[in-house]
Amino acid sequence: MNQKLVTKKNGKIRRLRELYPDIKCKVFYQRDYLNLLVKYGLAEEDEEDELPTPTRIPGPPQVIDLGDETAAG
């Protein structure tokens, strides 16, 4: 992820914590999100590494058109 964007995100979280100290928040970075995708089976594991870390965010879900098969009955 672009370091400039990470710095901006961290600044927003810092400001949120200053303004609302009672609110608990967890920051998720891209690597955290991608690891969750692998953990819950939404992305394929990388077989080369012991710890699977995908290199990209997967595209939109695939839609399968069943056509007339569901209407027949």
PyMOL Python script that loads the backbone (N, CA, C, O; Angstrom):
from pymol import cmd

cmd.read_pdbstr("""\
ATOM      1  N   MET A   1       0.847  -1.170   0.000  1.00  0.00           N
ATOM      2  CA  MET A   1       0.000   0.000   0.000  1.00  0.00           C
ATOM      3  C   MET A   1       0.898   1.241   0.000  1.00  0.00           C
ATOM      4  O   MET A   1       2.000   1.226   0.548  1.00  0.00           O
ATOM      5  N   ASN A   2       0.422   2.276  -0.603  1.00  0.00           N
ATOM      6  CA  ASN A   2       1.165   3.518  -0.708  1.00  0.00           C
ATOM      7  C   ASN A   2       1.388   4.110   0.689  1.00  0.00           C
ATOM      8  O   ASN A   2       0.431   4.280   1.444  1.00  0.00           O
ATOM      9  N   GLN A   3       2.636   4.423   1.035  1.00  0.00           N
ATOM     10  CA  GLN A   3       2.967   4.921   2.369  1.00  0.00           C
ATOM     11  C   GLN A   3       2.239   6.225   2.670  1.00  0.00           C
ATOM     12  O   GLN A   3       1.871   6.475   3.818  1.00  0.00           O
ATOM     13  N   LYS A   4       2.027   7.057   1.657  1.00  0.00           N
ATOM     14  CA  LYS A   4       1.317   8.317   1.858  1.00  0.00           C
ATOM     15  C   LYS A   4      -0.111   8.053   2.344  1.00  0.00           C
ATOM     16  O   LYS A   4      -0.626   8.764   3.207  1.00  0.00           O
ATOM     17  N   LEU A   5      -0.738   7.027   1.779  1.00  0.00           N
ATOM     18  CA  LEU A   5      -2.105   6.694   2.183  1.00  0.00           C
ATOM     19  C   LEU A   5      -2.151   6.095   3.583  1.00  0.00           C
ATOM     20  O   LEU A   5      -3.091   6.349   4.335  1.00  0.00           O
ATOM     21  N   VAL A   6      -1.143   5.303   3.939  1.00  0.00           N
ATOM     22  CA  VAL A   6      -1.078   4.722   5.273  1.00  0.00           C
ATOM     23  C   VAL A   6      -0.900   5.827   6.304  1.00  0.00           C
ATOM     24  O   VAL A   6      -1.537   5.806   7.356  1.00  0.00           O
ATOM     25  N   THR A   7      -0.036   6.790   6.005  1.00  0.00           N
ATOM     26  CA  THR A   7       0.187   7.911   6.913  1.00  0.00           C
ATOM     27  C   THR A   7      -1.102   8.700   7.102  1.00  0.00           C
ATOM     28  O   THR A   7      -1.416   9.123   8.215  1.00  0.00           O
ATOM     29  N   LYS A   8      -1.841   8.898   6.030  1.00  0.00           N
ATOM     30  CA  LYS A   8      -3.102   9.632   6.089  1.00  0.00           C
ATOM     31  C   LYS A   8      -4.120   8.862   6.940  1.00  0.00           C
ATOM     32  O   LYS A   8      -4.829   9.453   7.755  1.00  0.00           O
ATOM     33  N   LYS A   9      -4.186   7.557   6.747  1.00  0.00           N
ATOM     34  CA  LYS A   9      -5.095   6.716   7.527  1.00  0.00           C
ATOM     35  C   LYS A   9      -4.746   6.779   9.009  1.00  0.00           C
ATOM     36  O   LYS A   9      -5.630   6.929   9.852  1.00  0.00           O
ATOM     37  N   ASN A  10      -3.460   6.665   9.327  1.00  0.00           N
ATOM     38  CA  ASN A  10      -3.028   6.719  10.723  1.00  0.00           C
ATOM     39  C   ASN A  10      -3.347   8.074  11.356  1.00  0.00           C
ATOM     40  O   ASN A  10      -3.695   8.148  12.535  1.00  0.00           O
ATOM     41  N   GLY A  11      -3.226   9.134  10.573  1.00  0.00           N
ATOM     42  CA  GLY A  11      -3.569  10.466  11.071  1.00  0.00           C
ATOM     43  C   GLY A  11      -5.050  10.583  11.402  1.00  0.00           C
ATOM     44  O   GLY A  11      -5.421  11.187  12.408  1.00  0.00           O
ATOM     45  N   LYS A  12      -5.887  10.009  10.560  1.00  0.00           N
ATOM     46  CA  LYS A  12      -7.329  10.035  10.811  1.00  0.00           C
ATOM     47  C   LYS A  12      -7.674   9.264  12.079  1.00  0.00           C
ATOM     48  O   LYS A  12      -8.510   9.697  12.871  1.00  0.00           O
ATOM     49  N   ILE A  13      -7.021   8.114  12.266  1.00  0.00           N
ATOM     50  CA  ILE A  13      -7.271   7.324  13.469  1.00  0.00           C
ATOM     51  C   ILE A  13      -6.787   8.061  14.710  1.00  0.00           C
ATOM     52  O   ILE A  13      -7.459   8.052  15.742  1.00  0.00           O
ATOM     53  N   ARG A  14      -5.631   8.693  14.617  1.00  0.00           N
ATOM     54  CA  ARG A  14      -5.099   9.470  15.746  1.00  0.00           C
ATOM     55  C   ARG A  14      -6.067  10.585  16.136  1.00  0.00           C
ATOM     56  O   ARG A  14      -6.329  10.810  17.318  1.00  0.00           O
ATOM     57  N   ARG A  15      -6.592  11.277  15.127  1.00  0.00           N
ATOM     58  CA  ARG A  15      -7.556  12.362  15.367  1.00  0.00           C
ATOM     59  C   ARG A  15      -8.851  11.817  15.970  1.00  0.00           C
ATOM     60  O   ARG A  15      -9.410  12.426  16.882  1.00  0.00           O
ATOM     61  N   LEU A  16      -9.330  10.686  15.475  1.00  0.00           N
ATOM     62  CA  LEU A  16     -10.531  10.055  16.012  1.00  0.00           C
ATOM     63  C   LEU A  16     -10.344   9.731  17.490  1.00  0.00           C
ATOM     64  O   LEU A  16     -11.240   9.968  18.300  1.00  0.00           O
ATOM     65  N   ARG A  17      -9.181   9.190  17.839  1.00  0.00           N
ATOM     66  CA  ARG A  17      -8.906   8.828  19.238  1.00  0.00           C
ATOM     67  C   ARG A  17      -8.783  10.056  20.122  1.00  0.00           C
ATOM     68  O   ARG A  17      -9.131  10.002  21.301  1.00  0.00           O
ATOM     69  N   GLU A  18      -8.284  11.184  19.566  1.00  0.00           N
ATOM     70  CA  GLU A  18      -8.209  12.421  20.347  1.00  0.00           C
ATOM     71  C   GLU A  18      -9.603  12.974  20.620  1.00  0.00           C
ATOM     72  O   GLU A  18      -9.900  13.401  21.736  1.00  0.00           O
ATOM     73  N   LEU A  19     -10.460  12.964  19.593  1.00  0.00           N
ATOM     74  CA  LEU A  19     -11.793  13.547  19.730  1.00  0.00           C
ATOM     75  C   LEU A  19     -12.747  12.654  20.523  1.00  0.00           C
ATOM     76  O   LEU A  19     -13.588  13.151  21.271  1.00  0.00           O
ATOM     77  N   TYR A  20     -12.616  11.355  20.361  1.00  0.00           N
ATOM     78  CA  TYR A  20     -13.518  10.403  20.997  1.00  0.00           C
ATOM     79  C   TYR A  20     -12.708   9.319  21.708  1.00  0.00           C
ATOM     80  O   TYR A  20     -12.580   8.209  21.191  1.00  0.00           O
ATOM     81  N   PRO A  21     -12.159   9.627  22.886  1.00  0.00           N
ATOM     82  CA  PRO A  21     -11.290   8.651  23.560  1.00  0.00           C
ATOM     83  C   PRO A  21     -12.020   7.384  24.020  1.00  0.00           C
ATOM     84  O   PRO A  21     -11.370   6.366  24.260  1.00  0.00           O
ATOM     85  N   ASP A  22     -13.332   7.419  24.148  1.00  0.00           N
ATOM     86  CA  ASP A  22     -14.088   6.250  24.606  1.00  0.00           C
ATOM     87  C   ASP A  22     -14.327   5.234  23.499  1.00  0.00           C
ATOM     88  O   ASP A  22     -14.666   4.083  23.772  1.00  0.00           O
ATOM     89  N   ILE A  23     -14.152   5.653  22.254  1.00  0.00           N
ATOM     90  CA  ILE A  23     -14.403   4.758  21.128  1.00  0.00           C
ATOM     91  C   ILE A  23     -13.162   3.912  20.864  1.00  0.00           C
ATOM     92  O   ILE A  23     -12.059   4.435  20.706  1.00  0.00           O
ATOM     93  N   LYS A  24     -13.361   2.600  20.820  1.00  0.00           N
ATOM     94  CA  LYS A  24     -12.272   1.679  20.495  1.00  0.00           C
ATOM     95  C   LYS A  24     -12.341   1.382  18.996  1.00  0.00           C
ATOM     96  O   LYS A  24     -13.418   1.111  18.464  1.00  0.00           O
ATOM     97  N   CYS A  25     -11.210   1.431  18.329  1.00  0.00           N
ATOM     98  CA  CYS A  25     -11.191   1.126  16.902  1.00  0.00           C
ATOM     99  C   CYS A  25      -9.941   0.323  16.575  1.00  0.00           C
ATOM    100  O   CYS A  25      -8.904   0.467  17.222  1.00  0.00           O
ATOM    101  N   LYS A  26     -10.056  -0.503  15.583  1.00  0.00           N
ATOM    102  CA  LYS A  26      -8.961  -1.351  15.118  1.00  0.00           C
ATOM    103  C   LYS A  26      -8.654  -0.946  13.684  1.00  0.00           C
ATOM    104  O   LYS A  26      -9.559  -0.845  12.856  1.00  0.00           O
ATOM    105  N   VAL A  27      -7.389  -0.714  13.391  1.00  0.00           N
ATOM    106  CA  VAL A  27      -6.970  -0.331  12.047  1.00  0.00           C
ATOM    107  C   VAL A  27      -6.613  -1.594  11.276  1.00  0.00           C
ATOM    108  O   VAL A  27      -5.799  -2.399  11.731  1.00  0.00           O
ATOM    109  N   PHE A  28      -7.223  -1.764  10.113  1.00  0.00           N
ATOM    110  CA  PHE A  28      -6.905  -2.873   9.231  1.00  0.00           C
ATOM    111  C   PHE A  28      -6.154  -2.325   8.027  1.00  0.00           C
ATOM    112  O   PHE A  28      -6.623  -1.426   7.328  1.00  0.00           O
ATOM    113  N   TYR A  29      -4.991  -2.886   7.812  1.00  0.00           N
ATOM    114  CA  TYR A  29      -4.205  -2.520   6.647  1.00  0.00           C
ATOM    115  C   TYR A  29      -4.473  -3.544   5.547  1.00  0.00           C
ATOM    116  O   TYR A  29      -5.143  -4.552   5.772  1.00  0.00           O
ATOM    117  N   GLN A  30      -3.951  -3.276   4.371  1.00  0.00           N
ATOM    118  CA  GLN A  30      -4.217  -4.150   3.233  1.00  0.00           C
ATOM    119  C   GLN A  30      -3.763  -5.575   3.504  1.00  0.00           C
ATOM    120  O   GLN A  30      -4.465  -6.520   3.144  1.00  0.00           O
ATOM    121  N   ARG A  31      -2.612  -5.750   4.128  1.00  0.00           N
ATOM    122  CA  ARG A  31      -2.128  -7.109   4.408  1.00  0.00           C
ATOM    123  C   ARG A  31      -3.071  -7.851   5.354  1.00  0.00           C
ATOM    124  O   ARG A  31      -3.262  -9.060   5.225  1.00  0.00           O
ATOM    125  N   ASP A  32      -3.664  -7.113   6.314  1.00  0.00           N
ATOM    126  CA  ASP A  32      -4.617  -7.733   7.236  1.00  0.00           C
ATOM    127  C   ASP A  32      -5.862  -8.187   6.480  1.00  0.00           C
ATOM    128  O   ASP A  32      -6.357  -9.296   6.684  1.00  0.00           O
ATOM    129  N   TYR A  33      -6.357  -7.319   5.609  1.00  0.00           N
ATOM    130  CA  TYR A  33      -7.541  -7.642   4.815  1.00  0.00           C
ATOM    131  C   TYR A  33      -7.295  -8.854   3.917  1.00  0.00           C
ATOM    132  O   TYR A  33      -8.139  -9.744   3.823  1.00  0.00           O
ATOM    133  N   LEU A  34      -6.144  -8.882   3.265  1.00  0.00           N
ATOM    134  CA  LEU A  34      -5.834  -9.992   2.369  1.00  0.00           C
ATOM    135  C   LEU A  34      -5.661 -11.303   3.144  1.00  0.00           C
ATOM    136  O   LEU A  34      -6.056 -12.365   2.663  1.00  0.00           O
ATOM    137  N   ASN A  35      -5.079 -11.229   4.328  1.00  0.00           N
ATOM    138  CA  ASN A  35      -4.955 -12.432   5.155  1.00  0.00           C
ATOM    139  C   ASN A  35      -6.317 -12.950   5.589  1.00  0.00           C
ATOM    140  O   ASN A  35      -6.517 -14.161   5.681  1.00  0.00           O
ATOM    141  N   LEU A  36      -7.255 -12.051   5.859  1.00  0.00           N
ATOM    142  CA  LEU A  36      -8.619 -12.482   6.199  1.00  0.00           C
ATOM    143  C   LEU A  36      -9.293 -13.163   5.004  1.00  0.00           C
ATOM    144  O   LEU A  36     -10.035 -14.130   5.178  1.00  0.00           O
ATOM    145  N   LEU A  37      -9.037 -12.662   3.795  1.00  0.00           N
ATOM    146  CA  LEU A  37      -9.599 -13.295   2.604  1.00  0.00           C
ATOM    147  C   LEU A  37      -9.126 -14.737   2.479  1.00  0.00           C
ATOM    148  O   LEU A  37      -9.906 -15.628   2.143  1.00  0.00           O
ATOM    149  N   VAL A  38      -7.853 -14.960   2.748  1.00  0.00           N
ATOM    150  CA  VAL A  38      -7.308 -16.310   2.677  1.00  0.00           C
ATOM    151  C   VAL A  38      -7.896 -17.167   3.794  1.00  0.00           C
ATOM    152  O   VAL A  38      -8.275 -18.317   3.571  1.00  0.00           O
ATOM    153  N   LYS A  39      -7.968 -16.608   4.978  1.00  0.00           N
ATOM    154  CA  LYS A  39      -8.455 -17.364   6.142  1.00  0.00           C
ATOM    155  C   LYS A  39      -9.871 -17.884   5.922  1.00  0.00           C
ATOM    156  O   LYS A  39     -10.178 -19.017   6.292  1.00  0.00           O
ATOM    157  N   TYR A  40     -10.721 -17.079   5.333  1.00  0.00           N
ATOM    158  CA  TYR A  40     -12.117 -17.468   5.144  1.00  0.00           C
ATOM    159  C   TYR A  40     -12.412 -18.011   3.749  1.00  0.00           C
ATOM    160  O   TYR A  40     -13.576 -18.144   3.373  1.00  0.00           O
ATOM    161  N   GLY A  41     -11.382 -18.325   2.987  1.00  0.00           N
ATOM    162  CA  GLY A  41     -11.545 -18.996   1.706  1.00  0.00           C
ATOM    163  C   GLY A  41     -12.045 -18.132   0.571  1.00  0.00           C
ATOM    164  O   GLY A  41     -12.585 -18.654  -0.405  1.00  0.00           O
ATOM    165  N   LEU A  42     -11.881 -16.843   0.670  1.00  0.00           N
ATOM    166  CA  LEU A  42     -12.330 -15.945  -0.395  1.00  0.00           C
ATOM    167  C   LEU A  42     -11.217 -15.645  -1.399  1.00  0.00           C
ATOM    168  O   LEU A  42     -11.452 -15.013  -2.429  1.00  0.00           O
ATOM    169  N   ALA A  43     -10.008 -16.102  -1.090  1.00  0.00           N
ATOM    170  CA  ALA A  43      -8.876 -15.952  -1.999  1.00  0.00           C
ATOM    171  C   ALA A  43      -8.039 -17.220  -1.914  1.00  0.00           C
ATOM    172  O   ALA A  43      -8.045 -17.913  -0.896  1.00  0.00           O
ATOM    173  N   GLU A  44      -7.324 -17.515  -2.985  1.00  0.00           N
ATOM    174  CA  GLU A  44      -6.496 -18.714  -3.043  1.00  0.00           C
ATOM    175  C   GLU A  44      -5.214 -18.503  -2.243  1.00  0.00           C
ATOM    176  O   GLU A  44      -4.690 -17.390  -2.179  1.00  0.00           O
ATOM    177  N   GLU A  45      -4.714 -19.573  -1.636  1.00  0.00           N
ATOM    178  CA  GLU A  45      -3.453 -19.507  -0.908  1.00  0.00           C
ATOM    179  C   GLU A  45      -2.285 -19.533  -1.883  1.00  0.00           C
ATOM    180  O   GLU A  45      -2.386 -20.101  -2.970  1.00  0.00           O
ATOM    181  N   ASP A  46      -1.191 -18.922  -1.493  1.00  0.00           N
ATOM    182  CA  ASP A  46       0.023 -18.940  -2.281  1.00  0.00           C
ATOM    183  C   ASP A  46       0.847 -20.141  -1.825  1.00  0.00           C
ATOM    184  O   ASP A  46       1.275 -20.188  -0.672  1.00  0.00           O
ATOM    185  N   GLU A  47       1.074 -21.111  -2.710  1.00  0.00           N
ATOM    186  CA  GLU A  47       1.729 -22.353  -2.341  1.00  0.00           C
ATOM    187  C   GLU A  47       3.227 -22.195  -2.098  1.00  0.00           C
ATOM    188  O   GLU A  47       3.831 -23.060  -1.462  1.00  0.00           O
ATOM    189  N   GLU A  48       3.838 -21.130  -2.579  1.00  0.00           N
ATOM    190  CA  GLU A  48       5.272 -20.952  -2.437  1.00  0.00           C
ATOM    191  C   GLU A  48       5.671 -20.600  -1.006  1.00  0.00           C
ATOM    192  O   GLU A  48       6.723 -21.034  -0.537  1.00  0.00           O
ATOM    193  N   ASP A  49       4.857 -19.831  -0.316  1.00  0.00           N
ATOM    194  CA  ASP A  49       5.177 -19.387   1.038  1.00  0.00           C
ATOM    195  C   ASP A  49       4.503 -20.283   2.068  1.00  0.00           C
ATOM    196  O   ASP A  49       3.461 -20.882   1.803  1.00  0.00           O
ATOM    197  N   GLU A  50       5.114 -20.364   3.243  1.00  0.00           N
ATOM    198  CA  GLU A  50       4.477 -21.113   4.321  1.00  0.00           C
ATOM    199  C   GLU A  50       3.252 -20.368   4.830  1.00  0.00           C
ATOM    200  O   GLU A  50       2.203 -20.972   5.055  1.00  0.00           O
ATOM    201  N   LEU A  51       3.381 -19.063   5.011  1.00  0.00           N
ATOM    202  CA  LEU A  51       2.245 -18.259   5.420  1.00  0.00           C
ATOM    203  C   LEU A  51       1.625 -17.653   4.168  1.00  0.00           C
ATOM    204  O   LEU A  51       2.271 -16.851   3.493  1.00  0.00           O
ATOM    205  N   PRO A  52       0.396 -18.015   3.847  1.00  0.00           N
ATOM    206  CA  PRO A  52      -0.212 -17.520   2.614  1.00  0.00           C
ATOM    207  C   PRO A  52      -0.512 -16.026   2.699  1.00  0.00           C
ATOM    208  O   PRO A  52      -1.187 -15.567   3.620  1.00  0.00           O
ATOM    209  N   THR A  53      -0.004 -15.280   1.731  1.00  0.00           N
ATOM    210  CA  THR A  53      -0.291 -13.864   1.641  1.00  0.00           C
ATOM    211  C   THR A  53      -0.590 -13.531   0.189  1.00  0.00           C
ATOM    212  O   THR A  53       0.329 -13.488  -0.628  1.00  0.00           O
ATOM    213  N   PRO A  54      -1.838 -13.295  -0.149  1.00  0.00           N
ATOM    214  CA  PRO A  54      -2.178 -12.960  -1.531  1.00  0.00           C
ATOM    215  C   PRO A  54      -1.553 -11.629  -1.932  1.00  0.00           C
ATOM    216  O   PRO A  54      -1.307 -10.763  -1.092  1.00  0.00           O
ATOM    217  N   THR A  55      -1.306 -11.485  -3.202  1.00  0.00           N
ATOM    218  CA  THR A  55      -0.661 -10.277  -3.687  1.00  0.00           C
ATOM    219  C   THR A  55      -1.639  -9.264  -4.246  1.00  0.00           C
ATOM    220  O   THR A  55      -1.248  -8.146  -4.582  1.00  0.00           O
ATOM    221  N   ARG A  56      -2.898  -9.637  -4.348  1.00  0.00           N
ATOM    222  CA  ARG A  56      -3.878  -8.693  -4.880  1.00  0.00           C
ATOM    223  C   ARG A  56      -5.247  -8.980  -4.278  1.00  0.00           C
ATOM    224  O   ARG A  56      -5.490 -10.046  -3.713  1.00  0.00           O
ATOM    225  N   ILE A  57      -6.120  -8.012  -4.413  1.00  0.00           N
ATOM    226  CA  ILE A  57      -7.491  -8.184  -3.964  1.00  0.00           C
ATOM    227  C   ILE A  57      -8.258  -8.847  -5.102  1.00  0.00           C
ATOM    228  O   ILE A  57      -8.182  -8.384  -6.240  1.00  0.00           O
ATOM    229  N   PRO A  58      -9.002  -9.930  -4.821  1.00  0.00           N
ATOM    230  CA  PRO A  58      -9.730 -10.600  -5.898  1.00  0.00           C
ATOM    231  C   PRO A  58     -10.823  -9.704  -6.474  1.00  0.00           C
ATOM    232  O   PRO A  58     -11.305  -8.783  -5.815  1.00  0.00           O
ATOM    233  N   GLY A  59     -11.199  -9.993  -7.706  1.00  0.00           N
ATOM    234  CA  GLY A  59     -12.229  -9.215  -8.383  1.00  0.00           C
ATOM    235  C   GLY A  59     -13.617  -9.499  -7.841  1.00  0.00           C
ATOM    236  O   GLY A  59     -13.764 -10.143  -6.803  1.00  0.00           O
ATOM    237  N   PRO A  60     -14.626  -9.024  -8.535  1.00  0.00           N
ATOM    238  CA  PRO A  60     -15.997  -9.216  -8.066  1.00  0.00           C
ATOM    239  C   PRO A  60     -16.377 -10.700  -8.101  1.00  0.00           C
ATOM    240  O   PRO A  60     -15.766 -11.481  -8.830  1.00  0.00           O
ATOM    241  N   PRO A  61     -17.383 -11.086  -7.317  1.00  0.00           N
ATOM    242  CA  PRO A  61     -17.791 -12.495  -7.316  1.00  0.00           C
ATOM    243  C   PRO A  61     -18.305 -12.915  -8.687  1.00  0.00           C
ATOM    244  O   PRO A  61     -18.868 -12.109  -9.428  1.00  0.00           O
ATOM    245  N   GLN A  62     -18.101 -14.187  -9.011  1.00  0.00           N
ATOM    246  CA  GLN A  62     -18.570 -14.698 -10.295  1.00  0.00           C
ATOM    247  C   GLN A  62     -20.064 -14.998 -10.195  1.00  0.00           C
ATOM    248  O   GLN A  62     -20.521 -15.596  -9.221  1.00  0.00           O
ATOM    249  N   VAL A  63     -20.813 -14.581 -11.205  1.00  0.00           N
ATOM    250  CA  VAL A  63     -22.241 -14.824 -11.253  1.00  0.00           C
ATOM    251  C   VAL A  63     -22.493 -15.884 -12.316  1.00  0.00           C
ATOM    252  O   VAL A  63     -22.063 -15.749 -13.462  1.00  0.00           O
ATOM    253  N   ILE A  64     -23.191 -16.932 -11.921  1.00  0.00           N
ATOM    254  CA  ILE A  64     -23.488 -18.011 -12.850  1.00  0.00           C
ATOM    255  C   ILE A  64     -24.951 -17.917 -13.257  1.00  0.00           C
ATOM    256  O   ILE A  64     -25.837 -17.954 -12.404  1.00  0.00           O
ATOM    257  N   ASP A  65     -25.210 -17.796 -14.556  1.00  0.00           N
ATOM    258  CA  ASP A  65     -26.574 -17.705 -15.080  1.00  0.00           C
ATOM    259  C   ASP A  65     -27.105 -19.117 -15.284  1.00  0.00           C
ATOM    260  O   ASP A  65     -26.612 -19.859 -16.133  1.00  0.00           O
ATOM    261  N   LEU A  66     -28.105 -19.477 -14.508  1.00  0.00           N
ATOM    262  CA  LEU A  66     -28.677 -20.804 -14.613  1.00  0.00           C
ATOM    263  C   LEU A  66     -29.713 -20.897 -15.744  1.00  0.00           C
ATOM    264  O   LEU A  66     -30.135 -21.988 -16.130  1.00  0.00           O
ATOM    265  N   GLY A  67     -30.101 -19.759 -16.250  1.00  0.00           N
ATOM    266  CA  GLY A  67     -31.011 -19.739 -17.393  1.00  0.00           C
ATOM    267  C   GLY A  67     -32.358 -20.380 -17.081  1.00  0.00           C
ATOM    268  O   GLY A  67     -32.956 -20.112 -16.039  1.00  0.00           O
ATOM    269  N   ASP A  68     -32.836 -21.241 -18.006  1.00  0.00           N
ATOM    270  CA  ASP A  68     -34.144 -21.859 -17.892  1.00  0.00           C
ATOM    271  C   ASP A  68     -34.137 -23.051 -16.939  1.00  0.00           C
ATOM    272  O   ASP A  68     -35.210 -23.579 -16.648  1.00  0.00           O
ATOM    273  N   GLU A  69     -33.020 -23.492 -16.452  1.00  0.00           N
ATOM    274  CA  GLU A  69     -32.955 -24.665 -15.588  1.00  0.00           C
ATOM    275  C   GLU A  69     -33.751 -24.473 -14.306  1.00  0.00           C
ATOM    276  O   GLU A  69     -34.349 -25.427 -13.809  1.00  0.00           O
ATOM    277  N   THR A  70     -33.773 -23.260 -13.760  1.00  0.00           N
ATOM    278  CA  THR A  70     -34.512 -23.016 -12.521  1.00  0.00           C
ATOM    279  C   THR A  70     -36.008 -22.857 -12.798  1.00  0.00           C
ATOM    280  O   THR A  70     -36.827 -23.150 -11.926  1.00  0.00           O
ATOM    281  N   ALA A  71     -36.374 -22.401 -13.993  1.00  0.00           N
ATOM    282  CA  ALA A  71     -37.778 -22.187 -14.327  1.00  0.00           C
ATOM    283  C   ALA A  71     -38.475 -23.506 -14.662  1.00  0.00           C
ATOM    284  O   ALA A  71     -39.686 -23.630 -14.480  1.00  0.00           O
ATOM    285  N   ALA A  72     -37.721 -24.486 -15.147  1.00  0.00           N
ATOM    286  CA  ALA A  72     -38.322 -25.771 -15.506  1.00  0.00           C
ATOM    287  C   ALA A  72     -38.711 -26.521 -14.250  1.00  0.00           C
ATOM    288  O   ALA A  72     -37.956 -26.563 -13.279  1.00  0.00           O
ATOM    289  N   GLY A  73     -39.912 -27.121 -14.275  1.00  0.00           N
ATOM    290  CA  GLY A  73     -40.265 -27.831 -13.060  1.00  0.00           C
ATOM    291  C   GLY A  73     -41.441 -28.681 -13.192  1.00  0.00           C
ATOM    292  O   GLY A  73     -41.840 -29.335 -12.229  1.00  0.00           O
TER     293      GLY A  73
END
""", "prot")
cmd.dss("prot")
cmd.show_as("cartoon", "prot")
cmd.util.cbc("prot")
cmd.orient("prot")
